[in-house]
Amino acid sequence: MTGSRNDGCLTFFRFRRKHWRNIMKDRIRSRHSSKYLFLMLAFLLLVTASLGFLLLRQSRSSIITLMQTRMLDISNTAAAMIDGDVLKTVTPADAGTDGYETIMKTLTYFQDNIDLKYIYCIRDMGDGTFTFGLDPTVEDPGEFGSPIVYTDALHKASLGTATADDEYYEDAWGKFYSAYSPVFDSQKKVAGIIAVDFSAEWYDRQLASLTWTTIIVALLSLLVGGGLVTAIITRSERRLGLIHGKLDELTNSLMQEMGNGPGNESKDQPSQNSYGTAASMDDLEDRIQSMQTELKSQIAQVHVRAYQDGLTGVKSKHAYLEAEKEWNGKLARGELLEYSVVVCDVNGLKKINDTLGHQAGDEYIRNACKMICGIFSHSPVYRIGGDEFVVLLTGMDYENRHESMLELHRLSQEHIGTGEVIVSGGIADYIRNQDRGIQDTFERADASMYQEKRLLKSLGAVTRDDEPEKPGKDTEPADLPVIGVRKHILIADDIEMNREILGDLLQEDYDIYYASDGVETLEMLRQHKDDIALLLLDLYMPNMSGREVMTVMQVDEELMSIPVIILTVDQKAELDSLKIGAMDFISKPYPDIEIIKARISKCIELSEYRDLIRHTQRDRLTGLFHIDYFIRYMKRLDQQYKGHSFDIVACDVNQFHSINKTYGRQFGDLVLRSIGHSIRRIARKTGGIGCRQGSDTFLLYCPHQDQYDQLLQKFLSDVFVEKETASKVSLRFGIFEYAEREQEVEERIACARKAADSMRNDQQVLYRFYEGDTAD
């Protein structure tokens, strides 16, 4: 009995001690929770008060800045419209004179039509003393010659700088913020000052309203935030308690399962049979196996993310490095005997990012990736940089590598000027006993890619603005001189005051033409196309908008080379302006004149540089390459596409001297331009290049074509759009198929010309192929 009583007492005291320990834990947990809640609420209060203070301070600054900007816009505009020579001497005694009435009419217009308190003239009497000048106010105007309250801003205006008050001042008419703009006479001296007053009471009302709004929002935020914090902490405590209980149950369960196995039975519990214990362990193993499976799945997803490019979906640079290790191992073991590396670079990505934004740049990269994957559809594609891709070719793509590279070149050349993707690609084959690994092959492919980039650039493609080309023997000179002469600028704006203001600012450096609408703009451009160095174009004009003018210029060969800067008050129109072909954008109201002049000068310089490069390489009349550059690019194509066959087509105009003599040089030039246009179209479509050699001979170097009947008939239909032209002009063509690379370029050209010359007295056939010393 005594033993049982002692055991019962011991059990009771253990229970009481455990119960007391649980109570203490609950109290400590509750105390910690209250402490955390208080800290969170204090933090919320501090953050809310700080944000409210910063918001009020920033808002006050913004309101003052907005008001100052508005006042200065008005005072500057009014000052620009007043003649300083008249203002300097005018007095109320001059009432009725033209000068007096013009000034009063201008000030009255602003007083009646713009939301301001007062606008008036101020006279600088010297020694920091200022008096009222002319005042258009009807009720209680400032008396001419009476003193005006001195402010620092007023003093700065008297020195020639338009300035607005940072603090309000008070006089007999009330409390005001004012802006002051100097009016200059013909000697560039300050003849007077235009003052614009805004009531300080309006600012006080705005600030008071904003203060109360901020306080109310801050209090509501604090209440809502405090409630959310309390709810989150309470819910977290409940969930933590639940998780704690589950962990206790799991721990107890595991301890029971591990402690009650066979041969280690608990004295307080009946022993389980071996089957039950095995079943429990199997269940635990299943759970652990499930966790392992889930973990492996997560690792696999991480692996996919690491080896797959997130933007394009092709393989990443990390995957390329792993593939390089794998292929190098195969090379060392003799398991890989032939392969090619293709290096691709997306042209013009930086310009798209800078002008259209990175979202457009990402879309451009995705489209480039689709183009590359479509051409090399059986090979792995890796994105190893922002605009760089690598393709490792084996199997079918390796066998068709030359045709695929030519297709990449043809598509990129066809996309020049269309806004579609342009990709420069270079290829290199593995050379046994020379290449030590993938990197050696890659470097030769990279060098080949830069050759292709220079070739596409010469055909009009855009490359990275900040990327210096790798040096080579064909690299063009970096700096070419630009001839400096007095330039002509056309200002197109439907508001006369805007035209005159901008013209006055620029006439010191440029000769100015003016146009008031889109139709007049195009007329002036066509009339002075050889003189106008730049068009300053307003987007919104009557009869024809600036956008419509740009659309016409883009398809008119005589106007498309004239650079354009867009003028507009719409700040969001910058992106649209660049999309429609403008070189730059100037917002209204106009910025500092030096900024405007710098932008104009830069645009003209870039345009002249571009024209000089084009005229150095290309024939001015037809736009085709000169023969020297044509031969240079023939050699580049030969080097880039060694495994592909090319043809040379020679085109001669029959009796061109007689055509000029009979129908006039203007008609002859029209024929030559039409031929040049058609050759450029065929070159772009086939991936070739065109040239004007001599006065009436043209050359085309392109990948081998099977359907010359169809190709040349289309050529003639483009040239002879009018029946009258077809009756006066005839052409003959000579073709040198599968031109041998071993022959010198000049010899291949001569073969094509021999085939064309053999048709001088035979008008029955359209073309002939060169075959040895005779033509078929």
Beta strands, then each sheet from edge to edge (+ up, - down):
strand 1: 118-126
strand 2: 129-132
strand 3: 163-164
strand 4: 169-171
strand 5: 174-184
strand 6: 190-199
strand 7: 340-346
strand 8: 381-383
strand 9: 388-393
strand 10: 423-429
strand 11: 488-492
strand 12: 511-515
strand 13: 532-538
strand 14: 564-568
strand 15: 584-587
strand 16: 646-653
strand 17: 689-693
strand 18: 697-703
strand 19: 731-736
strand 20: 767-771
strand 21: 774-775
sheet 1: 2+ 1- 6+ 5- 3+
sheet 2: 2+ 1- 6+ 5- 4+
sheet 3: 8+ 9- 7+ 10-
sheet 4: 12+ 11+ 13+ 14+ 15+
sheet 5: 17+ 18- 16+ 19- 20- 21+
end
